[in-house]
């Protein structure tokens, strides 16, 4: 069962400085910049003004932002 789940799940990895979109409300928001990467897949995000948005967020709630 675990192997079947792992085949379907996309593990997203972002690096510091990458642009992302976040699923914090029913619609995707962003872009946000990855400020810091934590062990376990959590990310600290900032907006375009450099303001921290919230506590670190799980990478499962993020998507890569394409311009």
C-alpha positions as CSV (number, residue, x, y, z in Angstrom):
1,X,0.0,0.0,0.0
2,X,2.8,2.4,0.9
3,X,4.6,1.8,-2.4
4,X,1.4,2.5,-4.4
5,X,1.0,5.8,-2.6
6,X,4.7,6.7,-3.1
7,X,4.4,6.1,-6.8
8,X,1.5,8.7,-7.1
9,X,2.9,11.4,-4.8
10,X,5.1,14.1,-6.4
11,X,7.7,15.2,-3.9
12,X,8.5,18.8,-4.6
13,X,11.9,20.3,-3.8
14,X,12.5,24.0,-3.9
15,X,15.7,25.9,-3.5
16,X,16.3,29.3,-1.8
17,X,15.4,32.1,-4.1
18,X,12.9,30.1,-6.3
19,X,9.5,31.5,-7.0
20,X,6.5,29.5,-5.8
21,X,2.7,29.7,-5.6
22,X,1.0,28.8,-2.4
23,X,-2.3,27.2,-1.6
24,X,-3.3,29.1,1.5
25,X,-6.9,29.8,0.4
26,X,-9.2,28.2,-2.2
27,X,-7.2,29.8,-5.0
28,X,-3.4,29.6,-5.6
29,X,-1.6,32.8,-4.6
30,X,1.8,34.2,-5.3
31,X,4.5,34.4,-6.5
32,X,6.4,34.0,-3.3
33,X,10.2,33.6,-2.9
34,X,11.7,30.8,-0.9
35,X,13.7,32.5,1.9
36,X,14.8,29.4,3.8
37,X,14.6,25.6,3.4
38,X,14.1,23.5,6.5
39,X,14.7,19.8,7.0
40,X,11.6,17.7,6.5
41,X,10.3,19.7,3.5
42,X,9.2,23.0,5.2
43,X,9.9,26.4,3.6
44,X,9.9,29.9,4.8
45,X,8.4,32.3,2.2
46,X,8.5,36.0,1.6
47,X,6.5,38.2,-0.8
48,X,7.9,40.5,-3.4
49,X,8.3,43.3,-0.8
50,X,10.5,41.0,1.4
51,X,7.8,40.5,4.1
52,X,7.5,37.1,5.8
53,X,4.0,35.8,5.2
54,X,3.5,33.2,7.9
55,X,5.3,30.4,9.8
56,X,7.2,27.9,7.6
57,X,4.9,25.9,5.3
58,X,5.0,22.3,4.1
59,X,6.1,21.9,0.5
60,X,3.0,20.0,-0.3
61,X,1.1,23.3,-0.3
62,X,3.5,24.9,-2.9
63,X,3.8,24.8,-6.7
64,X,6.6,26.1,-8.9
65,X,5.8,29.5,-10.3
66,X,6.4,29.9,-14.1
67,X,6.6,33.4,-15.5
